[in-house]
């Protein structure tokens, strides 16, 4: 049976990813959608707020690439990682369904394979994952962790948006109808794996490791 804490973790990833996807959808489809800075800032603010609110519950990944990156450096076990990714993908799909209900319009998948897009997504997520890794390995308290991952996401999206939509998140790509395995899925995953492992290899303290969550919650 699932305990209350485990259910809370799954719901936190579902809600966090759903809210992130909904915000990206809303901004990208608005008059500000042509300006990557506004999308990046909106996504970064969602991550800051989500980390502050839910970081102590689930770690506030809200991104399959981040979950897989943390799994690759043994900060998340295999089964929780699989459950997290599933919750994130379902959360993104729920956000898309809610958004299309509000605007009474549906979209077909607009993604297509482009090697430059894949590299851009990988590089952007690499930048983002370095900030995430810093929050994890340096044991930043929740406020600093939230700011670090939020700003890192803004920077990563800004870098990637030169050649891609700057999503850096396979779940969000699914929710905004840009899903392509070899670009908006594989690119971010590769970038996160490289970023986390590089940080762990070269920059992480030699002793004292933090769990996957930026801040730990007290057991009740």
Backbone as JSON, one array per atom type, in Angstrom:
{
  "sequence": "XXXXXXXXXXXXXXXXXXXXXXXXXXXXXXXXXXXXXXXXXXXXXXXXXXXXXXXXXXXXXXXXXXXXXXXXXXXXXXXXXXXXXXXXXXXXXXXXXXXXXXXXXXXXXXXXXXXXXXXXXXXXXXXXXXXXXXXXXXXXXXXXXXXXXXXXXXXXXXXXXXXXXXXXXXXXXXXXXXXXXXXXXXXXXXXXXXXXXXXXXXXXXXXXXXXXXXXXXXXX",
  "N": [[0.84, -1.2, 0.0], [0.37, 2.3, -0.64], [1.88, 4.8, 1.26], [0.92, 7.81, 3.02], [2.89, 9.77, 2.6], [4.18, 8.86, 0.27], [2.12, 8.97, -1.61], [1.71, 11.71, -1.55], [4.12, 12.6, -2.66], [3.93, 11.68, -5.33], [1.63, 13.02, -6.2], [2.52, 15.63, -5.91], [4.5, 15.8, -7.92], [2.89, 15.38, -10.14], [1.1, 17.6, -10.02], [2.91, 19.78, -9.98], [4.3, 19.52, -12.45], [2.14, 19.7, -14.15], [1.18, 22.32, -13.65], [3.42, 23.79, -14.46], [3.46, 23.1, -17.2], [0.99, 24.15, -18.0], [1.4, 26.89, -17.61], [3.5, 27.39, -19.42], [2.17, 26.76, -21.79], [0.13, 28.74, -21.75], [1.59, 31.19, -21.84], [3.14, 30.86, -24.15], [1.18, 30.73, -26.11], [0.12, 33.21, -26.03], [0.26, 36.81, -26.68], [2.81, 37.27, -25.97], [4.24, 35.11, -26.7], [6.1, 35.04, -28.75], [8.46, 35.86, -27.75], [11.13, 34.53, -26.32], [12.26, 35.14, -23.81], [10.18, 35.83, -22.05], [8.74, 33.45, -21.82], [10.74, 31.86, -20.69], [11.18, 33.23, -18.27], [8.67, 33.01, -17.04], [8.49, 30.2, -16.75], [10.7, 29.78, -15.1], [9.89, 31.16, -12.78], [7.7, 29.6, -12.02], [9.06, 27.29, -11.3], [10.59, 28.2, -9.15], [8.55, 28.88, -7.3], [7.3, 26.38, -7.13], [9.35, 24.78, -6.06], [9.7, 25.98, -3.58], [7.2, 25.45, -2.46], [6.75, 22.65, -2.77], [9.14, 21.34, -2.69], [10.15, 20.07, -0.39], [8.54, 17.89, -0.3], [8.55, 16.23, -2.65], [10.91, 16.84, -3.9], [10.57, 18.38, -6.05], [10.98, 17.95, -8.89], [9.6, 17.95, -11.46], [10.11, 17.32, -14.08], [11.0, 14.96, -16.39], [13.61, 14.65, -17.45], [15.28, 15.75, -15.49], [14.7, 14.04, -13.35], [15.67, 11.6, -14.41], [18.34, 12.33, -14.75], [19.11, 12.71, -12.06], [18.7, 10.1, -11.19], [20.73, 8.86, -12.61], [22.99, 9.58, -11.22], [22.61, 8.3, -8.92], [20.9, 9.46, -7.04], [18.26, 9.13, -6.96], [16.2, 6.33, -6.61], [15.47, 3.47, -8.73], [12.69, 2.56, -9.0], [11.13, 4.71, -7.75], [11.94, 6.7, -9.56], [10.81, 5.88, -12.0], [8.09, 6.02, -11.36], [7.87, 8.76, -10.8], [8.45, 9.89, -13.34], [6.29, 8.92, -14.81], [4.16, 10.18, -13.45], [4.77, 12.83, -14.01], [4.51, 12.98, -16.82], [1.78, 12.36, -17.1], [0.73, 14.51, -15.7], [1.44, 16.64, -17.39], [-0.08, 16.0, -19.67], [-2.63, 16.25, -18.58], [-2.66, 19.0, -18.08], [-2.6, 19.96, -20.71], [-5.07, 18.98, -21.63], [-6.84, 20.4, -19.97], [-6.24, 23.03, -20.7], [-6.93, 23.08, -23.44], [-9.61, 22.67, -23.14], [-10.42, 25.05, -21.94], [-9.83, 26.95, -23.97], [-11.13, 25.9, -26.07], [-10.0, 24.63, -28.27], [-7.98, 22.35, -30.07], [-4.68, 20.98, -30.66], [-2.55, 19.61, -33.14], [0.34, 17.47, -33.03], [3.26, 19.31, -33.3], [5.92, 18.91, -33.5], [9.11, 17.98, -34.92], [11.84, 16.04, -36.2], [15.07, 17.37, -35.77], [18.42, 17.8, -35.9], [19.81, 20.0, -34.89], [17.98, 21.1, -33.15], [17.81, 19.07, -31.23], [20.44, 19.13, -30.18], [20.46, 21.74, -29.18], [18.47, 21.57, -27.2], [19.7, 19.7, -25.55], [22.04, 21.09, -24.74], [20.91, 23.32, -23.46], [19.51, 22.05, -21.36], [21.66, 20.9, -20.09], [22.92, 23.18, -19.0], [20.86, 23.95, -17.25], [20.75, 21.66, -15.59], [23.19, 21.77, -14.27], [22.81, 23.82, -12.42], [20.79, 22.61, -10.92], [22.2, 20.39, -9.93], [24.07, 21.71, -8.35], [22.42, 22.72, -6.33], [21.67, 20.32, -5.15], [24.11, 18.95, -4.4], [25.52, 20.86, -2.94], [23.95, 21.21, -0.81], [21.98, 23.22, -0.52], [19.82, 25.4, 1.25], [16.21, 25.62, 1.22], [15.22, 28.07, 0.09], [17.45, 29.19, -1.28], [17.99, 27.06, -2.96], [15.68, 27.0, -4.52], [15.88, 29.46, -5.85], [18.25, 29.03, -7.25], [17.72, 26.82, -8.99], [15.6, 27.89, -10.41], [16.65, 30.21, -11.7], [18.62, 28.93, -13.17], [17.07, 27.45, -14.93], [15.89, 29.5, -16.44], [18.19, 30.54, -17.68], [19.04, 28.27, -19.11], [16.86, 27.83, -20.88], [17.01, 30.2, -22.32], [19.47, 29.9, -23.64], [18.95, 27.58, -25.19], [16.83, 28.42, -26.79], [17.77, 29.64, -29.03], [17.9, 27.83, -31.12], [15.79, 26.11, -30.76], [12.54, 25.36, -29.3], [13.06, 25.72, -26.71], [12.28, 24.12, -24.47], [13.27, 22.1, -22.71], [12.31, 19.93, -21.32], [10.85, 16.9, -21.38], [8.22, 16.21, -20.59], [6.79, 18.64, -20.61], [7.12, 19.17, -23.32], [5.49, 17.17, -24.35], [3.05, 18.07, -23.38], [2.71, 20.55, -24.68], [2.44, 19.83, -27.23], [4.74, 19.24, -28.77], [6.15, 16.95, -28.95], [8.79, 14.87, -29.7], [10.69, 12.04, -30.03], [13.51, 12.0, -30.57], [14.36, 14.59, -30.3], [12.98, 16.66, -28.5], [12.71, 14.94, -26.41], [14.9, 13.03, -26.14], [17.08, 14.85, -26.3], [16.93, 16.7, -23.95], [17.18, 14.72, -21.92], [19.74, 13.59, -22.38], [21.3, 15.91, -21.99], [20.8, 16.42, -19.25], [21.79, 14.1, -18.0], [24.53, 14.27, -18.66], [25.15, 16.74, -17.47], [24.58, 16.37, -14.66], [26.3, 14.22, -14.05], [28.81, 15.26, -14.74], [29.01, 17.37, -12.91], [28.95, 15.92, -10.52], [31.31, 14.49, -10.79], [33.39, 16.41, -10.99], [32.85, 18.79, -9.49], [31.38, 18.4, -7.16], [31.3, 18.26, -3.55], [33.67, 16.24, -1.78], [32.75, 14.74, 0.3], [29.72, 14.11, 2.1], [26.73, 13.96, 1.02], [23.68, 14.99, -0.49], [20.19, 14.19, -0.44], [17.87, 13.56, -3.18], [16.02, 15.61, -3.03], [15.84, 19.21, -2.76], [15.41, 20.14, -0.21], [14.87, 18.59, 2.92], [12.06, 17.03, 4.4], [10.54, 16.93, 7.61], [9.84, 13.96, 9.32], [6.62, 12.95, 10.21]],
  "CA": [[0.0, 0.0, 0.0], [1.08, 3.57, -0.64], [1.73, 5.61, 2.46], [0.52, 9.2, 2.76], [4.05, 10.5, 2.07], [4.42, 8.43, -1.1], [1.06, 9.55, -2.43], [1.98, 13.15, -1.63], [5.22, 12.8, -3.61], [3.42, 11.47, -6.68], [0.71, 14.12, -6.51], [3.33, 16.84, -6.04], [5.1, 15.81, -9.25], [1.79, 15.54, -11.09], [0.63, 18.99, -9.99], [3.98, 20.7, -10.35], [4.53, 19.43, -13.89], [0.93, 20.2, -14.8], [1.16, 23.78, -13.55], [4.49, 24.27, -15.33], [3.01, 22.95, -18.58], [-0.1, 25.09, -18.24], [1.97, 28.23, -17.72], [4.21, 27.47, -20.7], [1.13, 26.82, -22.82], [-0.55, 30.03, -21.71], [2.47, 32.26, -22.28], [3.56, 30.63, -25.54], [0.05, 30.97, -27.0], [-0.31, 34.59, -25.87], [1.0, 37.77, -27.51], [4.21, 37.25, -25.53], [4.81, 33.83, -27.09], [7.2, 35.18, -29.68], [9.64, 36.35, -27.03], [11.56, 33.44, -25.43], [12.57, 35.62, -22.47], [8.98, 35.79, -21.22], [8.47, 32.05, -21.53], [11.78, 31.42, -19.76], [10.94, 33.83, -16.97], [7.47, 32.4, -16.47], [8.83, 28.83, -16.34], [11.59, 29.89, -13.96], [9.11, 31.55, -11.6], [6.94, 28.42, -11.6], [9.98, 26.37, -10.64], [10.91, 28.79, -7.85], [7.39, 28.71, -6.43], [7.08, 24.95, -6.91], [10.37, 24.27, -5.16], [9.39, 26.48, -2.24], [5.98, 24.83, -1.95], [6.71, 21.19, -2.83], [10.48, 20.76, -2.69], [10.34, 19.17, 0.75], [7.65, 16.74, -0.46], [9.01, 15.32, -3.7], [12.13, 17.31, -4.51], [10.14, 19.33, -7.08], [11.65, 17.72, -10.17], [8.69, 18.46, -12.48], [10.81, 17.19, -15.36], [11.59, 13.62, -16.53], [15.05, 14.72, -17.69], [15.91, 15.96, -14.19], [14.56, 12.79, -12.59], [16.6, 10.62, -14.98], [19.68, 12.79, -14.42], [19.35, 12.37, -10.65], [18.82, 8.63, -11.14], [22.03, 8.46, -13.17], [24.02, 9.79, -10.2], [22.16, 7.53, -7.76], [20.2, 10.29, -6.07], [16.89, 8.63, -6.97], [16.17, 4.9, -6.92], [14.83, 3.17, -10.01], [11.23, 2.53, -8.95], [10.61, 6.07, -7.62], [12.2, 7.46, -10.78], [9.81, 5.47, -12.98], [6.81, 6.57, -10.92], [7.95, 10.21, -10.99], [8.35, 10.2, -14.76], [4.9, 8.65, -15.2], [3.32, 11.24, -12.89], [5.08, 14.06, -14.73], [3.91, 12.9, -18.15], [0.33, 12.45, -16.94], [0.45, 15.89, -15.31], [1.53, 17.48, -18.58], [-1.24, 15.71, -20.5], [-3.79, 16.83, -17.92], [-2.6, 20.44, -18.33], [-3.01, 20.18, -22.1], [-6.51, 18.74, -21.73], [-7.53, 21.51, -19.31], [-6.03, 24.24, -21.49], [-7.75, 23.0, -24.66], [-11.01, 22.84, -22.72], [-10.63, 26.48, -21.72], [-9.79, 27.72, -25.22], [-11.99, 25.18, -27.02], [-9.21, 24.35, -29.46], [-6.98, 21.31, -29.91], [-3.58, 21.12, -31.59], [-1.83, 18.41, -33.53], [1.74, 17.53, -32.64], [3.98, 20.15, -34.26], [7.35, 18.63, -33.43], [9.74, 17.2, -35.98], [13.25, 15.81, -35.86], [16.08, 18.29, -36.27], [19.6, 17.57, -35.05], [20.16, 21.23, -34.19], [17.04, 21.23, -32.03], [18.22, 18.11, -30.21], [21.65, 19.63, -29.53], [20.08, 22.92, -28.41], [17.77, 21.1, -26.0], [20.7, 19.06, -24.7], [22.9, 22.12, -24.16], [20.1, 24.09, -22.52], [19.25, 21.23, -20.17], [22.95, 20.79, -19.43], [23.05, 24.38, -18.18], [19.85, 23.84, -16.2], [21.09, 20.59, -14.66], [24.3, 22.2, -13.42], [22.21, 24.53, -11.29], [20.11, 21.61, -10.09], [23.23, 19.61, -9.24], [24.65, 22.56, -7.31], [21.47, 22.73, -5.22], [21.69, 19.01, -4.51], [25.4, 18.59, -3.8], [25.95, 21.87, -1.99], [22.98, 21.19, 0.29], [21.4, 24.55, -0.37], [18.52, 25.45, 1.91], [15.15, 25.62, 0.21], [15.13, 29.34, -0.62], [18.57, 29.3, -2.22], [17.82, 26.01, -3.96], [14.62, 27.44, -5.43], [16.42, 30.52, -6.71], [19.28, 28.46, -8.13], [17.14, 26.02, -10.08], [14.77, 28.77, -11.23], [17.51, 31.01, -12.56], [19.28, 28.0, -14.1], [16.1, 27.12, -15.99], [15.8, 30.68, -17.3], [19.41, 30.59, -18.49], [19.04, 27.14, -20.03], [15.88, 28.08, -21.93], [17.55, 31.29, -23.14], [20.49, 29.32, -24.5], [18.36, 26.62, -26.14], [15.85, 29.05, -27.67], [18.41, 30.06, -30.28], [17.63, 26.86, -32.19], [14.65, 25.25, -30.44], [11.48, 26.01, -28.53], [13.57, 25.95, -25.36], [11.41, 23.47, -23.49], [14.16, 21.44, -21.75], [11.47, 19.1, -20.47], [10.04, 16.0, -22.2], [6.81, 16.24, -20.21], [6.24, 19.88, -21.16], [7.06, 18.97, -24.78], [4.29, 16.37, -24.6], [1.88, 18.89, -23.1], [2.55, 21.65, -25.64], [2.33, 19.18, -28.55], [6.0, 19.32, -29.5], [6.83, 15.73, -28.58], [9.55, 14.09, -30.67], [11.62, 11.23, -29.24], [14.93, 12.27, -30.79], [14.69, 16.0, -30.1], [12.52, 17.22, -27.24], [12.78, 13.92, -25.35], [16.28, 12.56, -25.97], [17.98, 15.98, -26.07], [16.98, 17.07, -22.54], [17.68, 13.61, -21.09], [21.2, 13.54, -22.54], [21.87, 17.08, -21.33], [20.71, 16.26, -17.8], [22.72, 13.05, -17.58], [25.89, 14.81, -18.75], [25.3, 17.8, -16.48], [24.66, 15.83, -13.3], [27.5, 13.39, -13.88], [29.98, 16.14, -14.76], [29.07, 18.07, -11.63], [29.32, 14.94, -9.49], [32.69, 14.07, -10.99], [34.39, 17.47, -10.86], [32.54, 19.94, -8.65], [30.7, 18.04, -5.92], [32.15, 18.01, -2.38], [34.1, 14.84, -1.71], [31.98, 14.04, 1.32], [28.47, 14.76, 2.44], [25.83, 14.0, -0.12], [22.3, 15.33, -0.2], [19.21, 13.39, -1.18], [17.42, 14.18, -4.42], [15.21, 16.81, -2.76], [16.61, 20.34, -2.3], [15.24, 20.27, 1.23], [14.25, 17.41, 3.5], [10.95, 17.27, 5.28], [10.59, 16.17, 8.85], [8.85, 12.9, 9.4], [5.59, 13.17, 11.23]],
  "C": [[0.87, 1.25, 0.0], [0.82, 4.3, 0.67], [1.32, 7.03, 2.05], [1.67, 9.97, 2.11], [4.31, 10.14, 0.61], [3.37, 8.99, -2.05], [1.3, 11.03, -2.62], [3.1, 13.44, -2.64], [4.75, 12.69, -5.05], [2.52, 12.62, -7.1], [1.47, 15.42, -6.7], [3.96, 16.92, -7.42], [4.05, 15.98, -10.35], [1.35, 17.0, -11.17], [1.69, 19.97, -10.46], [4.24, 20.71, -11.85], [3.33, 19.96, -14.66], [0.87, 21.71, -14.79], [2.23, 24.39, -14.47], [4.06, 24.22, -16.8], [1.93, 23.95, -18.93], [0.42, 26.51, -18.41], [2.71, 28.4, -19.05], [3.22, 27.54, -21.86], [0.5, 28.2, -22.9], [0.32, 31.15, -22.27], [2.84, 32.09, -23.75], [2.44, 30.9, -26.54], [-0.48, 32.4, -26.89], [0.48, 35.5, -26.8], [2.47, 37.83, -27.13], [4.95, 36.01, -26.02], [5.99, 33.93, -28.03], [8.5, 35.64, -29.04], [10.08, 35.29, -26.02], [11.84, 33.89, -24.0], [11.36, 35.52, -21.54], [8.6, 34.36, -20.86], [9.46, 31.52, -20.51], [11.54, 31.96, -18.36], [9.74, 33.21, -16.28], [7.77, 30.99, -15.95], [9.75, 28.85, -15.12], [10.85, 30.25, -12.68], [8.26, 30.39, -11.09], [7.84, 27.46, -10.83], [10.39, 26.89, -9.26], [9.77, 28.55, -6.87], [7.15, 27.23, -6.11], [8.09, 24.34, -5.97], [10.12, 24.72, -3.73], [8.21, 25.73, -1.63], [6.08, 23.32, -1.8], [8.08, 20.53, -2.79], [10.71, 19.78, -1.56], [9.47, 17.93, 0.66], [8.23, 15.74, -1.45], [10.38, 15.66, -4.26], [11.85, 18.28, -5.64], [10.93, 19.17, -8.37], [10.87, 18.34, -11.31], [9.24, 18.29, -13.89], [11.42, 15.8, -15.45], [13.09, 13.64, -16.75], [15.81, 14.91, -16.38], [15.84, 14.7, -13.35], [15.55, 11.74, -13.09], [18.04, 11.03, -14.69], [20.04, 12.47, -12.98], [19.49, 10.86, -10.46], [20.2, 8.19, -11.61], [23.19, 8.68, -12.19], [23.59, 9.19, -8.86], [21.57, 8.4, -6.65], [18.72, 9.94, -6.0], [16.95, 7.16, -7.33], [15.31, 4.66, -8.16], [13.31, 3.23, -9.96], [10.64, 3.92, -8.73], [10.81, 6.91, -8.87], [11.14, 7.15, -11.84], [8.45, 6.08, -12.63], [6.78, 8.09, -11.11], [7.75, 10.58, -12.45], [6.92, 9.99, -15.25], [3.98, 9.76, -14.7], [3.54, 12.55, -13.63], [4.43, 14.08, -16.11], [2.39, 13.03, -18.08], [-0.07, 13.87, -16.55], [0.47, 16.83, -16.5], [0.33, 17.25, -19.51], [-2.51, 16.3, -19.91], [-3.83, 18.35, -18.13], [-3.04, 20.77, -19.75], [-4.52, 20.01, -22.25], [-7.29, 19.9, -21.11], [-7.42, 22.79, -20.14], [-6.9, 24.22, -22.75], [-9.24, 23.11, -24.33], [-11.34, 24.31, -22.54], [-10.73, 27.25, -23.03], [-10.62, 27.09, -26.33], [-11.29, 24.95, -28.36], [-8.2, 23.27, -29.15], [-5.89, 21.5, -30.95], [-3.01, 19.74, -31.94], [-0.37, 18.58, -33.11], [2.54, 18.26, -33.71], [5.47, 19.86, -34.28], [7.84, 17.84, -34.63], [11.22, 17.05, -35.65], [14.14, 16.83, -36.55], [17.28, 18.16, -35.35], [20.0, 18.82, -34.28], [19.25, 21.47, -32.99], [17.45, 20.3, -30.9], [19.45, 18.61, -29.46], [21.32, 20.86, -28.67], [19.37, 22.53, -27.11], [18.74, 20.45, -25.02], [21.58, 20.1, -24.01], [22.13, 22.95, -23.13], [19.84, 23.33, -21.23], [20.54, 20.97, -19.4], [23.18, 21.98, -18.5], [22.1, 24.32, -16.98], [20.26, 22.81, -15.15], [22.3, 20.93, -13.79], [23.79, 22.96, -12.21], [21.5, 23.58, -10.34], [21.12, 20.81, -9.28], [23.87, 20.42, -8.12], [23.74, 22.61, -6.09], [21.5, 21.43, -4.44], [22.99, 18.77, -3.74], [25.91, 19.61, -2.79], [24.98, 22.02, -0.81], [22.38, 22.56, 0.56], [20.06, 24.47, 0.35], [17.46, 25.85, 0.9], [15.06, 26.93, -0.56], [16.22, 29.5, -1.66], [18.47, 28.25, -3.32], [16.78, 26.43, -4.99], [15.14, 28.5, -6.39], [17.42, 29.96, -7.71], [18.68, 27.69, -9.29], [16.27, 26.89, -10.99], [15.58, 29.6, -12.2], [18.22, 30.13, -13.59], [18.35, 27.61, -15.25], [15.96, 28.29, -16.96], [17.0, 30.75, -18.23], [19.43, 29.47, -19.52], [18.07, 27.34, -21.18], [16.39, 29.17, -22.88], [18.59, 30.77, -24.12], [19.87, 28.45, -25.58], [17.46, 27.3, -27.17], [16.45, 29.61, -28.95], [18.04, 29.13, -31.43], [16.43, 25.97, -31.93], [13.59, 26.05, -29.72], [11.91, 26.27, -27.1], [12.7, 25.35, -24.28], [12.2, 22.81, -22.36], [13.42, 20.45, -20.85], [10.59, 18.21, -21.34], [8.56, 16.03, -21.87], [6.14, 17.5, -20.75], [6.12, 19.78, -22.68], [5.82, 18.17, -25.16], [3.04, 17.23, -24.43], [1.65, 20.02, -24.08], [2.55, 21.14, -27.07], [3.57, 19.38, -29.4], [6.82, 18.04, -29.3], [7.48, 15.07, -29.79], [10.63, 13.35, -29.89], [13.06, 11.71, -29.37], [15.3, 13.74, -30.63], [14.28, 16.46, -28.72], [12.42, 16.19, -26.11], [14.23, 13.51, -25.1], [17.23, 13.71, -25.65], [18.07, 16.39, -24.61], [17.53, 15.97, -21.64], [19.2, 13.51, -21.17], [21.86, 14.71, -21.83], [21.88, 16.95, -19.83], [21.7, 15.21, -17.29], [24.16, 13.57, -17.59], [26.11, 15.86, -17.67], [25.45, 17.29, -15.07], [25.94, 15.04, -13.08], [28.78, 14.23, -13.91], [30.13, 16.87, -13.44], [29.51, 17.12, -10.51], [30.79, 14.56, -9.58], [33.7, 15.16, -10.63], [34.11, 18.49, -9.76], [31.91, 19.6, -7.31], [31.7, 17.89, -4.77], [32.49, 16.54, -2.28], [33.34, 14.05, -0.66], [30.71, 14.81, 1.59], [27.56, 14.93, 1.24], [24.42, 14.28, 0.34], [21.38, 14.4, -0.98], [18.73, 14.18, -2.37], [16.64, 15.47, -4.19], [16.1, 17.94, -2.3], [16.51, 20.55, -0.8], [14.51, 19.06, 1.76], [13.09, 17.83, 4.39], [11.09, 16.43, 6.52], [9.5, 15.13, 8.86], [7.87, 13.19, 10.52], [5.17, 11.82, 11.83]]
}
